[in-house]
Amino acid sequence: MKATHEHEWEASPGLPSALPKGERVVWQGAPDWKRLAIHAFHVRTIALYFVLMLAVQAINLTAPDSGTGMKPLAEVDWKPMVVAASLYVVALALLLGTAWMSARNTLYTLTNKRVVMRIGIVLTLTFNLPFKRIVGASLKPQGKGTGDIALALHPEDRIGWAHLWPHQRAWYVTKPQPTLRCIPESQQVGEQLLNLWRAERAGQSLQLGDVPAQSAQPAASAHNQGMPA
């Protein structure tokens, strides 16, 4: 039986067109959705905020109308707090679901010539990032082997921040950097990227670490069909 995949327009998973002769896939991976929920969608921080809001509401509900002490719990109208808690749970569920869908529809590919990012939940975009346009990379470990690898690209090129989200380096809004988010075994993938870049651009120096802001302007273009060599 012929193998199929969800994105039928792709020549193979993660690649909109067949690779040119001499190019091969070295690695493919996707974000860990739980780590993506924490680090890209900030579910843990938002959940803590909701808990604090509920605590404040509980204090207000149990505060006496006059005097000191607390109202008897049986006399407290808990309905507003139950409604608020329900809304908070729905909000967190939506964030978790979005993180899961984002990770499920993302596929990062390293070939011996480029980095390819297929991203998007409703609108799928494929970003082609040739090593010839990559001038730096930044690895941010997150624990449990996962991490972000941000790519600083040629200053003449640009990708819109909104087109990349959430696959962009945090706080780089005016000069967004495409980022492989929350990938497992990020250290090994970073080393693979460095070796592939060196093989493609022998004699040039790739920054692997924190990339200075002045060299962090992104490049490449998004397209849904076709991937130039």
C-alpha positions in Angstrom: 0.0 0.0 0.0 1.3 3.4 -0.9 2.3 5.5 2.1 0.5 8.8 2.5 0.8 11.8 4.7 -1.5 14.6 5.9 0.0 17.4 3.7 -0.8 15.9 0.3 0.7 18.8 -1.6 4.2 17.9 -0.3 6.5 15.8 -2.4 7.6 14.2 0.9 6.8 15.1 4.5 8.2 18.6 5.2 9.3 19.2 1.6 7.1 20.9 -1.0 9.2 19.6 -3.9 11.6 16.8 -4.6 15.2 17.6 -3.5 17.7 18.4 -6.2 20.4 15.9 -7.1 23.1 15.8 -4.5 20.9 17.1 -1.7 19.6 14.7 1.1 17.6 14.9 4.3 19.9 14.6 7.3 17.4 15.2 10.2 13.7 15.9 10.7 11.9 16.7 13.9 9.1 18.7 15.5 8.5 20.6 18.7 7.7 18.8 22.0 4.2 20.1 22.4 4.3 20.2 26.2 7.5 22.2 26.2 6.0 24.4 23.4 3.0 25.0 25.6 5.2 26.1 28.5 7.8 28.2 26.6 5.9 29.6 23.6 2.3 29.8 24.9 3.4 30.4 28.6 0.7 28.1 29.9 2.5 27.7 33.3 2.7 31.4 33.8 -0.9 32.0 32.8 -2.1 29.2 35.1 -0.2 30.7 38.0 -1.9 34.1 37.2 -5.3 32.4 37.2 -4.6 30.8 40.6 -3.7 34.2 42.1 -6.8 35.7 40.6 -9.0 33.0 42.2 -7.2 33.4 45.5 -8.0 37.2 45.4 -11.6 36.5 44.5 -11.9 33.9 47.4 -10.6 36.5 49.8 -13.1 39.1 48.6 -16.0 36.6 48.8 -15.2 35.6 52.4 -14.5 39.1 53.6 -17.2 40.1 56.2 -19.5 43.0 55.4 -18.4 44.6 58.7 -16.1 43.8 61.6 -13.3 41.3 61.5 -12.9 37.6 60.7 -14.4 35.7 57.8 -17.9 34.9 56.7 -19.1 31.4 57.4 -18.3 29.4 54.3 -22.0 28.3 54.1 -23.0 31.9 53.7 -20.6 32.6 50.9 -22.0 32.8 47.3 -19.4 30.8 45.4 -21.1 31.1 42.0 -18.9 34.0 40.7 -15.8 32.0 41.6 -17.0 28.8 40.0 -17.8 30.8 36.8 -14.4 32.4 36.8 -12.6 29.1 37.4 -14.6 27.5 34.6 -13.5 30.2 32.2 -9.9 29.9 33.3 -10.0 26.1 32.6 -11.4 26.7 29.2 -8.7 29.3 28.4 -5.9 26.9 29.5 -7.5 24.1 27.5 -7.5 26.3 24.4 -3.9 27.2 24.9 -2.9 23.6 25.4 -4.9 22.5 22.3 -3.3 25.2 20.2 0.2 24.2 21.4 -0.6 20.6 20.5 -1.9 21.5 17.1 1.0 23.8 16.4 3.5 21.0 17.2 1.5 18.4 15.3 1.5 20.5 12.1 5.2 21.5 12.3 8.1 19.7 10.7 11.7 21.0 10.7 14.1 19.5 8.2 17.9 19.7 7.9 19.4 18.8 4.6 23.0 19.1 3.6 22.1 22.4 1.9 19.4 24.2 4.0 17.0 24.3 6.8 13.3 23.9 5.9 10.5 24.9 8.3 7.0 23.7 7.6 4.7 25.5 10.0 1.1 26.7 10.4 -2.2 25.3 11.7 -4.8 26.7 9.4 -2.5 28.2 6.7 0.6 26.1 6.1 3.8 28.0 5.2 7.1 26.5 4.2 10.3 28.5 4.8 13.4 27.7 2.9 16.6 28.8 4.7 19.7 28.0 2.6 22.9 27.7 4.6 24.4 30.4 2.3 21.9 32.9 3.9 22.5 31.8 7.5 25.1 33.9 9.4 24.6 32.8 12.9 22.7 30.5 15.3 21.7 30.6 18.9 21.0 27.5 21.1 18.8 28.0 24.2 18.5 24.9 26.3 15.3 24.3 28.2 16.0 21.2 30.2 15.2 17.6 29.6 17.2 17.8 26.4 14.9 20.2 24.6 15.8 23.6 23.4 15.4 26.4 20.8 17.8 26.9 17.9 17.4 30.4 16.5 18.8 31.3 13.1 20.3 34.7 12.3 20.1 35.2 8.5 21.5 37.6 6.0 20.7 41.3 6.7 19.2 41.8 3.3 16.5 39.3 3.8 13.5 39.3 6.1 10.6 37.2 7.3 7.6 38.8 9.0 7.2 38.2 12.8 3.6 37.2 12.4 4.4 34.7 9.7 6.8 32.9 11.9 4.9 32.9 15.2 5.4 31.0 17.4 8.5 29.7 15.6 10.6 32.9 16.2 13.2 34.0 18.8 11.6 35.7 21.8 11.8 39.6 21.9 13.2 39.8 18.4 10.1 41.6 17.0 11.6 44.1 14.6 14.2 41.7 13.4 12.6 38.3 13.9 14.8 35.2 13.8 13.2 31.9 12.6 13.6 29.3 15.4 13.4 25.6 15.7 11.3 25.6 18.9 11.4 23.1 21.8 13.1 20.3 19.8 14.3 17.2 21.5 18.0 16.5 21.6 18.6 20.1 20.7 22.4 20.0 21.5 22.9 17.2 19.0 20.8 18.9 16.4 22.8 22.1 16.9 26.0 20.3 16.4 24.6 18.7 13.2 23.6 22.1 12.0 27.0 23.5 12.6 28.7 20.6 10.8 26.4 20.9 7.8 26.9 24.6 7.6 30.7 24.2 7.7 30.6 21.6 5.0 28.4 23.9 2.8 30.4 27.1 3.5 33.9 25.8 4.0 36.3 28.5 5.4 33.5 30.8 6.8 32.7 31.1 10.5 29.2 30.4 11.9 28.3 31.9 15.2 26.9 29.2 17.4 25.7 30.7 20.7 24.2 34.1 21.4 23.9 36.1 18.2 24.5 39.9 18.5 21.4 42.0 17.6 23.1 43.7 14.7 23.7 40.4 13.0 20.3 38.9 13.7 18.3 40.2 10.8 16.3 37.3 9.2 16.1 36.1 5.7 14.4 33.7 3.2 10.9 33.8 1.9 7.7 31.9 2.7 6.0 29.9 0.0 3.4 27.2 -0.2 4.5 25.6 -3.4 7.9 24.9 -4.7 11.2 25.2 -2.9 14.1 26.7 -4.8 17.4 24.9 -4.7 
